[in-house]
Amino acid sequence: MTKFKTSLLFFFLLQSFLVLSQIPKEMPLFPNGIKDNAIVHEQKESYADSLIKPGSLSQKNRVFSNISEPAYMIFPAAEANNKHIATIIFPGGGFVNNWVDKEGTDLALWLSQQGITCMVVKYRTNTKDEKGKFKIPMETVYFEALKKDVNASVMTMIGLADKLKFDKDKIGVLGFSAGGFISEWLTFTAVSEKMPWKPAFVGLIYAGDKLKLLENIKDKSSLPPFFMAIARDDKKWTLKRALPFLSAVVAEVNKSELHIYSKGDHGFGLAYNEGHSVGLWKNSFYNWLLDIYKK
């Protein structure tokens, strides 16, 4: 190996190390454990390494399964340009998997450098048998993952506000696919039940379908603004299925934005190579936040 090739290899290894060193250690959402945990799997929690796309900031693409002990990671905002805004990120995975990097740490690394503090949540998941049926009733998973894990995430984030220097009234949520369902549920539950806390803003990435819940909110001004992004060629969460809700939100909820991209399909994440325009959605989301909080 030539001296040049050796130097080049060292450079790439160093760059990978610097990026990976930015991924914080996972912390348990329930430090004292979960009493009578309703989600316990026969197999231990594990992850599969999926294809890492060029441009991935985390240089990882882990797909976790059999999650019975939820955890989170915190990405503090860069001190030089702290916007005093925070986002709780819920990755997708159909409540069976958790795409913690593609739909979590990659975005958190980027947003934190823009001055947005992020939390990535690895919530509890279901599993399927050999016939493709859920082993745990989804009602149980919804109650545990949506209610308990989400509430713990929110309370943890609020508790970190002073330490990480973000405003408690500027904490929003963003979810991909199933994580978007979680973000929807949290928002509509908080508003309809008049809970003491509700998200300051909501990001739905290839998600959104609770039209009836939206219609049941008489005072739409009580809802936080939504940022919604979906690909026109999404084969899993089709535009035809999602558009009634998405268009109603953008029409009725103040400061909301809807971005429909011609190319990207389902699960584009940060869209490193799915298309030219869809890859800009994270920039639009960031600038949308600046518009919301512009004084």
Order of alpha helices (4+ residues) and beta strands (2+ residues): alpha-beta-beta-beta-beta-beta-beta-alpha-beta-alpha-alpha-alpha-beta-alpha-beta-alpha-beta-alpha-beta-alpha
